Amino acid sequence: RTRKRVCKFVVAGLFVLLVLAGLFVGRKVQAQKCTDQESRETLRKLCEDYAKRKVTGKLCPDLCTAHSVIYRECLNYKKGKKVMLADWNSRKVILKSKYGLLQEYDSIVSKYVNDNGIMSTSKPDMANFLMMMKSQLRTMFEVEMPDVAAEEFVHKMWQMPWKNNAAMNVATMESLWALLQQDEYLMMQYFQGNKHLPKIYGSCGHFYVMEYAPTGNILDPQFFSFKTAKQVGSMTDWDKR
């Protein structure tokens, strides 16, 4: 009987420890999770930068002016990249950026003290900027980039109208340069058109808007199964492929 009591106490003690450990881990994870307040503030600052013409992008008007990109919830941890679920024109999309603020990226604008002792700034000319863009890709893929026309190259890496040899303002350069510092954006944008990669619909500053692809959805056995008309109607663009 004594041995049985001891065993019961040990089992009960282990159970209590497991419960306490679970609560501790749960609180720890919850503390590291992003909050809606932080995410909304991040988007507010992004739109503030857009209003001040510090950033630009194809979807800035949708996000900041027309408000057709509607924030739903944050999906990231505080120390990770910023990932947000949103609705855009009745479809689910993901807003993503490696960092929350533009200032956290390396700036394309260099600062220096001029001959009069005054702090000045300068941006690269288009020839140098194109070289910097190609260098980013070369570093990413570790291969020489094909010799393509400047206009074709810019259009491949960004979804904004640009004519060959046209100058880019600081907001345009800063926005594009911030995107090119993100490996995931580089990879997906360069290989746009590949059915195995989510579509990128556009960007605003350092944030890009991509197709919603549920985690593990491709590997789900039901992905290959027959779907009724009702199920197809509720599917995302990714599901329909």
Helices and strands as residue ranges (DSSP letters): H 2-32, H 36-51, H 60-60, I 61-65, E 69-74, E 82-88, E 91-97, G 102-104, E 110-113, E 119-122, H 126-141, H 150-157, H 170-180, H 183-190, E 200-204, E 207-211, G 221-224, H 229-233
